[in-house]
Amino acid sequence: MEIKSLEKTKNTNIYIKIGLIVFLFVILIIPISMTISLIEERQSLQQNVFKEIGDSWGKEQTIVSPVICVPYSTIEVVNDKKQAINHLLYITPETIQVNSDVNSEIRKKGIFNCIVYQSDVEIKGNFKTNIQDIQNIQWDQATLITGISDPTRINKKVTMNWDGKDIESNPSTKYTNFVQNGIHQNIAIEPNKSYQFAMKINLNGSNSISYTPTGKENNIFTKCNWSSPSFFGTNLPNKKEISDKGFTANWSTSEFNRSFPQSWSDDKFNMKLLSNEYFGVKLIETANHYQQNTRTVKYSFLIIGLSFLVYFLFEILFKINVHILQYLLIGASLALFYVLLLSFSEQVGFRNAYIISFIATLSLILFYSKNIFQQWKPVGILATLMTILYAYIYVLLMLEDYSLLVGSIGLFFILFTIMYITRKTNWFEVGKG
């Protein structure tokens, strides 16, 4: 009876230990969650730095190509009296050609980087004033409006050649219901004529540059010395070339790619309605260590869970007892890896930080495990398994498009290995010691 009672006690003890290991695994969610919050906090601080630099240098720029605005009036009956009602007529170009030469650089504030640029933008095109169904148009009071999201960062005087003559450019869009920010030129035009124009703008900005082309036919060309572009918006480039020295991109669009007509009256269309009509390019850092840190933390439960499983299997295979507090310290070491990774990645980049953090964590765990196991064989196996596991996680981080496929295959082989190693284990005898 005493032997049966002793065996029952040992079986109970191993089940309690498994329960405590699972409990520790759940408890480690707390420091992992704190690490995720820390990453978000640092990323938010980075965004604040981006905003500060953008406010000083120039924000993300969106350029709305020129539109003619002409006042006219109609006679309407209001309260049995005839009154002159003022209106605005908007006319868009027949063709638009935009050439942007963007020169980017890195601005630093503390440990954070922000991508800024200075761009030389040349806009050419032509208008036709073929309006037949509207009377009393005041052609001599026309205004040419060009939208610029942050016009305060125009560096030089804007040169405008209208119908072969240089004319003065003025701040603000005058008629702000169409676009809120930008510049305008006062022009005198006549009906049923064609006008050519050419404009040059030197502009500061940060992170991205985009365009809202207003012409019936549009051709936008952008050249930049940044090698990591990300194209976005309603249209992607028809042609693009990307190299280590930079990129070029060319968009070709027509009136069929926009939601507004060639001409319209009053403020039927404004920037709120045009907010989805833009496209352009973001200048990105491909190795955004905060995103990579976030992705790495998502694999933390896999690393901690497998590490606990390896120690538990060592207890069974090598007849070694590992105290539950020792599991706690090992789990804390594995959780600390992510804090080390975050702090080092801000200084030396993600790849170097990953190597440094891994070597530090592995050294700490192996030093501690040698005192637990009192033999080199399990320590050597542990070192090999952890090296393979961390290398596997790093490969998953680099293979963004194939991470799900490689991850699922890797998990299959991990499960296969565990089942193969323990295939002859008599689990009914494990608890009997």
N, C-alpha and C positions, 0 to 999 in steps of 0.2 A: 504493500500500500504506500509506503514511504517513497519507493522508486517511482511509482506512477504519479504521486503528488509532485515529486521533484521534476519529472518530465513535463508535467502540466504547467508548472511554474516557469520553466525555461521557455516553453512555447508561448506562454503569456507574455514573458519579457520581450521576446523578439517582436511580437505584434505591437507591444507598447512602443518599442524602439522605432518600428516602421511608422507608427502614428506620430511620434515625436519628430521624426525626420520630415514627414509631410507637413507637420505644423511649422517647423523651421522654414521650410520652403515657402509656405504662405506668408510667414512673418517677414521674409526678405523682400516681399512686395513693397514694404514701407520704404526702405532706403532706395529701391529701384525707382519708386514713384517720386521720391524727393530728387533723385538725379534727373528724371524727366522734367520736373518743375524747374530745376536749375538750368537745364539746357534751354527751356523756353524763356527763362528770365534773361539769360545771356543773349539769346537771339533777339529778344525785345529791346535790349540795350543796344545791340547792333543796329536795329531799325531806327532807333532814336538818333544814333550817330549819323546814319544815312540821311535822315531828315534835316539834321543840323547842317551837314555839309551841303545838302541840296538847297537849303534856304540861303546859304552863303554863296555857293557857286552857281547853282541852277537846278531846277527840278526836272522831272521827266517831261520831255517836250513833245507836244502834238501840234503839227502844222496843218492848218486848213487852207488849202490853196485859194486864190483870190475869187471873189464874187462881186459883181457890180450891184450897187444899190441905188435906185433912182426914185425920187419922190414924184408922186402925181396926185391929182385930186379928182373927185367926182361930185356931182351935184345930186343931193338926195333930199327927200322931203322928210323933215323932222318936226313933229307937232304942227303940221299944216304949213310949215315954212321951208323954203328951199335953203339948204346950207351946203357949203363946200366942205367935204370930208377928205382929209389927207390920208394918203396911202403910201406904201413903199413897194416898189417892184424890184425883185431880185433876178439877176441874169447870171447864169453860170457860163464858164468858158467852153469853147468848142474843143480846144486841146490844151493839155497841161503837160509840161516836161519839167520834172524836178531832178536836180543833180545835187546830192549831198556828199560832201567830203568830211567824214567824222574822224577827228583825232582824239583818241581816248588816252587816259592815264589813270593811275591809282593815287587816290588821296588818303592819307592815314590820319586817324585821330586815336591816340592810344594804341591799343592792339587791333583796332578795327580798320578794315579797308573799305573804301567806297570808290566805285568806278564813275569817273566824270569824263566829260568830253567837251571839245570845242568844235563846232561844225560850221562849215561854209556851205550855205544852201542857196542854190540858184534856181529860180522858178521862171519858166518861160511859158508863153501860150498866146492864144488869140481869142477875142470875143466877136460875136456878131450881134448887132442890135436890131434884129428883124422882129420887131413887135408890131402887130397889125391891129389888134383888137382893144387897145387901151388908148384913151384920149387924154389930153392935158398932161402929158409927161414932161417934166422939167429936166430935159437932157443936160442942160448946162449946170445942174446942181448934183450931178451924179457923184458917187463915192465908190472907190475900190477898197474892199475890205479883205484883209488877210488875217486869219486866226492863228495866234501863237499862245499856247497855254501859259507860258511864263515869259512875257515880253520884257520884263525888267532885266533879263539877262542877255539882251541884245548888246553886243560889244561896240559895234561901229554904226555909223550912220547908214541907214538902209538906202541903197541906191535903187532907183526905179526909173526905167526908161519906158515911157508910154507913147506909142505911135511915133517913135523916132525922136522924142524929146525927153530930157531928164526933168522929172518933177519931184517935188518935196514930199517926204513921208512924214506922217504925224502919228504920235502915240494914241492908243485907244482905238476901238473899232467904230466909234461914233454911234452907230446903230447897234447897241449891245444886245438886242434880243436875238440876233442871228448867232454871233459868237461873242462870248463875254470878254475875252482878252485878245489883244492883237494890235495891229496897226492899220492905218488907212491913208489913202491919197485922194485928194479932191481932183476930179477930172471933168472936163467938158466934152461931151460926146454928141453925136448926131444919130438919128435913126437910119436903119438900113445900111450900115457901114460895118467894116471889119477893122479891128484894132489889134495890133501886136503889142506885147509888153514883155519886159525882162526885169527881174528883181533879184538882188543879192542881199542875203542876210547872214551876218556872223553871230552865232548864237551859242551860249553855254547851256549845258544840261547835264543830267546824270542818269545812269542806269538804262534809259531807253529813249528812243526817238521814233515817233510814229507820224502817220500822214492821213489826212482825210481829203482825198482828191475830189474836186468838184467838177472836173471837165467831162465832156461827152466822151472823149478819149484821153486816157492818162498813161503816162510812162514815168515811173519813179525809179531812180538809180541811186543806190547808196554804196559808198566805199568807206571802209573803216579798218584801222590797224589792230582791232581786237579779234582774237582768234576763236572766241567762244560765243557765237551769236545764238539767240533763241528767237525765232520768228513767230509772230502772233497776229491775231486780228482776223478780219473778215476775208483776207486774201493772203495766201502764201506767195513767195517769190516765184515767178516763172522760170528764172534762172538764178543760180547762186554758185559761188565758188568760195570755199573755205580752206585756208592754209594756216600754217604757223605764223605767218606774217600779217594775217587779217582776213577779211572777207569782202566780197562784192555781192550785191543782190539787186535784182531788177524785177519790178512789178509792172504789169500791164493790165489796166482795167478799162471798163467802158461804162456807159450810162446804164447798162443792164445790171451792173453790180452795185447800184446805189438805190436808195429809197426815195430820193427827191427828184423832181423833174428838171428840165432845162431852164425854166423860169417859173416864178410864182409870185403872188401878191401877198403883201403883209407878212406877218410872222407865223406862217403856217409851219415853218421848219426852223428849229433852233438847235443849240448844242445838246439839249436833253434828248431830242429825237435823233441827232447825229452821233450820239455817244457810242453807238455800235457800228459806225461807218468807217472806223479807222483800222489801220494795220501798220506794222512796223517791226522793230527788232529790239530785243533786250540784250544788253551786254552783261553776261553772267559769268560768275566764277564756277567752273564745273566742279571743283573740289570744295563745295560748301561744307565745311566741317561740322556745322550744326545739324544739317540734314543727315550727314553720315553718322554723327553721334546718336541722333534719334533712332535711325535705323538699327544701329548696333545694339542699343538698349533693348530693342524689341526682341533680340535674340538672347537676352540675359537669362530668361527662364529655361531656355534650352541648355545653356552652358551650366547653370547652377544645378538643374535637375539631373543632367547626365553626370556631373561631377559627384553629386550625392550618391547616385546609383553606382558609380565606379567604386567609391569607398565602401558602400554596403556589400558589393560583390567581393571586394578584397577581404572584408570580414569573413565572408563565407569560404572563399577559395583558399586564403592563407591562414585561416583560423586566428584572425587578429580582432581584438576588441577596440572599437573606436567610440569614445565617450560622446554623448550627445552635445556636450559643450565644445568638444573638438569639431564636431560638425558645424556648430554655430560660428566658430572662429574661421573655419574654411569658407563658409558661406559669406561671412563679412569680407574676407579677402577677395572673393570673386566679385562682390558688389562694389568694392573700392576700385576695382579695375576701371569702371565706367567714369568715376570721378577723375581718376588720373588721366584717362583718355581725353575727357573734355578739357581739362586744364592744360595739358600738354599740346593738344591740337590747336589751341588759340595761339601758341607760341611757335611751334615747329611744323605745323601742318598735320593732317590726319594720318597719313601713312607712317611718318616717323613717330607720331604719338602712339599709334597702335603698337608698333614694335617695342617702344620703350615701356609702355604700360604692361604689355604681355610679359616681357622679360622680368619686370619688377614683380608682377603677380605670381608668375611661375616660380621664381626664385624663393619668394616668401612661402608659397605652399609646399614646395619640395623640401625646403629647410625644416618646416614644421612636420611634414609627413615622415621624414627620416626618423624623427624622434618617436613618432607613433608606431611605425612599422618595425623599426629596429633591424631592418634588412634592406639591401639595395634593390633587389628584384622588383618588388612592388613600386618602389620609387621610380625606377627606370621605366616601368610600364606606364605609370601615371604621367611621367614627363612626356613620353611618346604620345599618349592619348590626348593630353591637353594641347600639345603642339599641333597635332592633326586637327583637333576641334577648332582651335582659334584660327588656324590657317583656312579651314573650311568656311568659317564665318566671314573671314576677310574676302574670300573669293565670292561669296554670296553678295557682299556689299558692292563689289566691283561689277558683278554681272547683273545690272539692273533689269535688263530685258529678259534674262533667262534665270533670274533668282528663284522664281517659283518652281521651275522645272528642276534645276540643280538641287534646290532645297528638298523637294519631295524625294528625289532619288537618293540624296544623302541620308535622309531620315530612314528610308527603307533599308539601306545598308547598315546603319547604326542598329536598327532593330534586329536585323539578320545576325549581326555580330553578337549582340547580347544573347539572342536565342541559341546561337551556336555554342557559345562559351558555357552556357548554363544548361545545355541539352541533357547532360547526364547527372545533373544535380538532383538529389532526392530532397525535395523541399519539405517532405514530412519529417525528415531526419535533421533538418537544419536547426530547428528550435531545440533539439535534444542535446546540442553541444557536443 
